[in-house]
Structures are given as structure tokens and as C-alpha cells.
Amino acid sequence: MMLLSKSAPSRSVEFDFACRGHEKTIASAKFSNDGSRVASVSGDKTCRIWSTKTGILAQILVGHSGGLCDFTWSSDDKIIATASDDTFLMLWDSLTGKCIRLLAGHECSVTCCAFNLPSSNVLASGSSDETLRLWDIKNGKCMLIIPAHADPISSICFSADGSIIITGSYDGSCRFWDKHSGACLKSLSVSEDKAIPISFLCCTPNPSYILLGTLSDSIMLIDINSGRSVKKYRSHMNREFCLPSSYVKIKEAELIVCGSENGHLYLWDSNSQQLLCSIPVKRIHEESSNLAVAVNISRNRNSIVSFFLKNDIDHELKLWRFSERK
Amino acid sequence: MNNLFANPDDPNMLEHIEERLSSGRTTCCQWNRRGNVLAAGTTKGTIVLWCFDTRAVVREFRNNNHSEERRRRRKENSPQSAAVGEEEEEEEEEVSFPIRCLCWRRDNRKIAAGDANGHVLIWDVLTGDLETRMTDIGTLNNIEFTKDFKALLFSPAGFKAPMFRAISKRSGTMWPDTVVPLPGGSLDEADVHGCPAILTRSGNFCVYATTGGGLCVARLKEDGEGAQMRRGWKLVQTIELVAKDAKMVKRLELSRDGKTLLVVSFSKCIVAFDVVGDVEDKKRNKEKEDLKNDDNNNDDTGLETTVLKNRRQFENEHSQSSWESACVAFDNKFVYAASSTASHEVHCWNLKTLELTRVLEGPNEAKGLIRSCYHPKRPLMIGVGANGIMYVWAKVYEESWTAFQPDFQELKENREYIEREDEFDIKDEEENNDGTRKEKKPNVTYLDDASSLTFADLKLWDTDLSAYWTDADEDVMHDLPVEVIVDYELQAQMEEKKKKWERKQALKAEKKKKEAEEKETEKNGGKGKEREDDGDENAKKQKMDDAKNEGRDGAAKMEEDDIINDDDKEKD
């Protein structure tokens, strides 16, 4: 099917199964930290949790009165925080499916949220109201409101030690914030004219680097210390949607994975920056189309979840897995 | 990691009180290893754990195990019986005494404390259970775990010297009750304060004060191997602290890196020593391996006999009272000290130059400070006021505008902006592109800039956090699991909502089923495009399985096509 790396044994990506049930477009899907479950949020106002072993729906989280944009697992996978267009965030018990708390305060739809790993006692959320808010998980109080950007915040994450919050915004800048004081520590711009929005960012296991995606068909690896890009991955299409990119390690090969707006998912070698392969994520009933595919990876199980953004027909999650070929 | 962006020239001096924390009257406090949890002992005999991230109380440990158990049992029986809880609290107050001192075990999993009634108590941090209770020890000045976690070092009031005691009976053979050795002919007069004692960072040396105002260092002696090993202490160094009026040592404080020792006594100065030769076992073992060729190595290898060196003094001539608390800043730049009787004044000396750099004045109501405790990672100090409130001393945080935009420049003074003659003229683009005329922009790199791209091997999976945490390799419990307070009212509302939603879904599904059936009869077996869940659990599962199989069949076919195509490509 494809050769990932010449040195590593050839491996392929195989389709596992599909999870169906959402009635509207899926906005985000992520694996739990232990890899045993995958959850998805959708415009149909629900969040669904599936088992990655059997594909059976484990829980449906119903309660938001607007479509859901993003969600995040706590480090022990017990809590799920969902961010919604109804301006609220909600905390859920992922095992019982019960709502725990409502976090109210944002003035516009909440676009992204992240727990501070590994302690998961603070939730950071970014919103279209251009503010970044920090919430005390224990009692649901808003600890800090930071007017962070000049445009909606598209993505948010914590540094590896949980002391810094990193936000990316449609205003083309990526900012680093001190969790305790709320002080802006650093700001990076994609380009001089500030016209290229940042669509996604996430931390890597190496605390020195973050992965950052822009709406100009590129994903970059940023060195936090120097504030410069050190690797760039291109050739996929990404102009419109916030496609999450992810990283995976297979034997010794470190790969970057991202969906694309042409119905394919792309894999790059993280060091050589070379495109290894692109795989069409086909729909069952129709021929492959120009739909945007978003993917996410379970880091310990080497499986991929993919879904189509913004479409009327296909609201399913597809699970893929890396398997060794003999 | 926030240190990454810190200004290296910033002295990190404390400036103001950022916050007041109180939950009961605090008597003493201590940070855990990384400074994300602060443990505070109270006059009610409880230990309150504060989360530094949220500045909120996350746990409270009580000193009464039985009532804890009883409460748990009652909770199980009747979850919301507030009346019972109150009753018990009264009960507890009767048996609780103020906490005098406390300490974290190095791996953050246990907290030991001594109360005013002479009990030594050890709690498990994760469960909150009171695990050990030793009685009739005496009021303690300080308490500490030994490096193997099997014994405690404490110095009871009225006892002539600090002592070690095994925590459990089983480790009693390894740690027979020992009193640290005292220099010959020394003092057996008892004292109300007890003699403070402290273990160095490696745990191999014990520094303690004698009632006569001397300072002793004893080295850990380990005889035998494995379970047979017996511990003892050997006196290696004695120092006479010459003080004019009062010789009693109140407290000993070690800096976070273990290299500076502060001695707080009844005299008007704070004495500091450098701690040298205190090598941690890990490193020493390594050195031993390197020196394997030497056969005659006895256990003295690598162990110095002079541990405390370079005596220095910090004082303020104008200050009247003696010091009560002192601590070294996390970056070892300053020494902070305060007295308990005078007003809330924190003195700040430069550790290197010994110069008194600043006197920070706090609120009047706080009176003096009985304890101070510097954060291990940040410029932040907790001062426990004599009134039982914890004052958070920190830096005044200034917004750095240059951080907001890469092309912003910080100006030291306001500058009059002189307009160029043609600045606001309407001109052709081309003319404006003349490089010489443009205002010079600061040297800014943008992420789009390809010049920084590299082909070098970068390890994404380098999970080595040692640059940020020196203890990343140790088995330390850094975080307490979050206990979320459930909003039951909301939960009930949401359950209602979900039920409604499920009913709706069921109706929808039924409708679709009918439609599909109709279609099926028309088209003879066309597949429905989408399937919905219905409320019934079994039907849902079955459907999921159906969907799964269907998906697998469909996609598997596609896969086969792909495989054939790709295989061809590979051959090429």
C-alpha cells in the first residue's frame, strides 16, 4: 500500500471500522489518552464516545443548546470538557455520561479548549470573542480573562509543564501566556502582513517544539526557544478549515499526519520534511470528493480517526490503523 | 518553562503582597517539590493543601482517623446529612492541637506533622488517610523524613538533642531510636524550644544546633547490607556560633538547591553557611564506579569532613528584634527574613554581597511573620503572619508590550515623533519602495521565513524534561487528582434534557424506519443512506454492529483497490 520509510519496515494504513450516529458535521474527534476510546463532537449538539475496540457507542453527551466546536480529555480520561457555539463550556463524566459543571462567561462561541496536562486542574478556552479564559475545574470559576487576540482564537494548548498557554488566532499570530499572571510572554507572527490565519497548534512530546498549521497549505514545526520555524510540511490543501495535524512514532520513524481539503490524508517524515504518502479517505456511497478530511491520532495505539468537515451526507468517524506488512 | 522567556537580568526581587490566603489560622507551611501544592498546618490540627494553579484549597487532612472513617461510613449510608457532620467537627476540635511543624516526603506522597500535644502524624497525600500516629513525642520544633523514607528526624522540646525514630516497627531494626551524637562534655540542660535539626539534600548529613549555641554536623553511617543494615551517626564537624546575648538557635533553613544553610537564632544576625561535599547517592555511586580501581576505598570515599564552610552574616543595624523566619530565593540571589514580634517587615539581602537591598513593608494587621517559605520555581514567597494569614509576596507584574507583537520596540522614554516631510503625502507605491527612505524596522523574523528551516535531525519524541524539572527521573507524585464539585442541579436539568432528546430521537428513527421500509418495497432492497439510533439500548447496539460491518465491507473493497494500485507503484 505504501512505504513509510526506507529504513523502517514497510507499514500500511488499514481501514478498521466506522462509527456512525452523528446527524450533522463532526467538528472534532480525539482519542482518549489511553487510546481505549474515541470521542467526537458535532453540530448536532452532541458529543459521542465510542470504544476503539468494538466501535460501539459508549455514551452520548446531550445538553448543549448549540453545535459543538471542540472538546478535550482530561489527563486521566475521566473528564471531558466540551466547547460549544452556545458560548458555554461543559464538563462531563466520561464514564457515566453525566454533566458535571457548566462554565459560563464567554460572549461568543467557544472555539477551542485544553486542559493543563498532567494535572488537569485548569481548563483554558479560546473563543470567537477573542478572549482566552482560564477556569478552575474544581469549582467552575473563571480565574482569568485575557483579551488575547484581535481575531477569533482558533487553537489553544498548554506547554509540556503546564506553565505556559499557547494560543493561535485568525489574526495570524501565536502568543505565549504565563498561566499564573496572564502576562504575554512572546508573540510570533506567520507573515509580515498578518493575513495568514493560524488554524491549529499543538505541543509535541519534545517541550522545545510546537506544531502549527496555517491556512496557507502549510504545517510548521516551531522552535519555542528561538521563535522560528525549523520544519515545514507542504503539499496538502488547507485554506478554509482548521484541520488538526498530529504526530506519530512508528518504530524509529517520526511522522506528521494531517488531513486535507481534497479528501486525502497526508503523512510526512518529520525530519526530512518529505511527503511519504497521501491516502484517499473515500466515502462509501459516493466517489471520493473534494471534502475536507480531518484526522487525529492515538499515540499509543497507532490508530487514526478521520472524518469529513462541512458536508451534508457523511457524518461518520472512520478508524484506521497502522499495521505491519509481511 | 516560563523561565524560557524570563529576562536574565531581572533580579526577581519580591515587591508586593499579591494575595492573602487563609483557611483557619495557619501556623506553618511548606511547598511540595515543584511548588504546585502548598501544605499549611493550622491551629485546629488540620493540614490544608492549597493548589497553586487555582489558589484554592484542594484537600484538608484531619487529625482524627476514627472520625474520618466514621464520616465516610455515614456518607455512604446517607450522603447529605449535614447535621451529623457538624456534630463530629465539634468532637474533633476537642482532640486537635495546633500543628507546630510539617514536611513533605521527598516524593510528595506523604506529609508528616508534629502538633502541640506531642503527636507525630503522617498522612497519605493521595487518600488523605492518617496513616501513622506517634504519641508522647513532645512538642516539635521541626520534622523531616530520612532519605529512605523509613524514619523521621525531629527535635522535641525539652529534649537535649534531635532524634531519629523509625516510622513502622518493621523498619525499627534498621532505625533503632537514635539520638544524634553530641560533642563531648556537652550540655544536658533541657530547653523549651528543642534544638532544630535539618538533613542535607542528599540525606547523608544531619545539621543540628545544640542548646549552647553550637552547630554540629553528623554523617550517616550504614553498617551491614540489605535488611541487616543498621544506621548510625558520626559527628564530623562542630562550629561555635559566637553570639553576644542569646545563643539559642531557632531555626535552620536550607535553600532549595541544598547549597546554602541559614541559621536563625536569638541574636540579631542571620548566619549563612555554604554546604559543601553533600553529594547525592546517585552521583556518588557513579563516581565510585569511576574509581573502581582503588581497592582500599572504605565508606569514607567522597565524604567530606568539613560540610559547612564560608560563614557569612546578614543583619540590619536598625532592627531591634531578633529574626523568626528566613528563606533563600529560588534563584539563590537573595535572602529574605522577617521577625515575628515587630511589624510586617521583610528584609531582603543580596546573598553574594551581603548587602541589605530592601525592606518590604506589609500591612499592619499582620504583625510579624512566623514563617516564610520561598517558592521552588518562581519569585514568590509565602509569609505566614502572626495572625495566621498567609501573605503571598510576589513581583509586581508589568505588561511587556514588546511581547505582544514581534515588531514592537520598547522605548525607555517618550520620543517626540518627527514627521518626515513626505510622510503623509500621497505618492506612487514605487517611489515609496525606495529603501533608504523607509523607517527602519526592528529585526523581526516571521514564521514564514524559510531561512531558519533545517534538515537536521530533531527528535520530536524527546520527552526529556530535565531542562525544566530536575526531578523528572524520580518517582514523585506531582499532581493531586482533581476532585470536581458536581453541580447536581445542573445535572438533573441535563438528565431531563437528555430524556427529551432521546424521545425525540426515537420518534425520528421510527419515522425514518417507516420511510425506509416504504422505499425498500419500492426499490427492492436499497440500502438506507443513514441509520439513526433509537432509544432502545439493544436495538442501538445491533444497529451499531450492522453499521460497523457495513462500513467494513464497503471500505474493505476500496482498500483492496488501493492496495493493488499502490503495489503496482511500489514495484515501479
Interface residues (C-beta under 8 A of the other chain):
Chain A: M1 M2 L3 S12 E14 F15 D16 F17 A18 C19 R20 G21 E23 T54 G55 I56 L57 I60 V62 G63 S74 D76 I79 L91 K98 C99 I100 R101 L102 N116 P118 S119 S120 N121 V122 D136 I137 K138 N139 G140 M143 S159 A160 D161 G162 S163 I164 S173 C174 R175 F176 D178 K179 H180 S181 A183 C184 L185 K186 S187 L188 S189 V190 S191 E192 I196 T204 P205 N206 P207 S208 Y209 L212 T214 M220 L221 I222 D223 I224 N225 S226 G227 R228 S229 V230 K231 K232 Y247 K249 E254 S270 N271 S272 Q273 I279 P280 K282 I284 H285 I313 H315 E316 K318
Chain B: M1 N2 L4 F5 N36 C51 F52 D53 T54 R55 A56 V58 R378 Y397 E399 S400 A403 F404 Q405 P406 D407 V444 T445 Y446 L447 D448 D449 A450 S452 L453 T454 F455 A456 D457 L458 K459 L460 W461 D462 T463 L465 A467 Y468 W469 H478 D479 L480 P481 V482 E483 V484 I485 V486 D487 L490 Q491 M494 E495 K497 K498 W501 E502 K529 E530 R531 E532 D533 K540 K541 M544 D545 A547 K548 E550 G551 R552 G554 A555 A556 M558 E559 D562 I563 D566 D567 E570
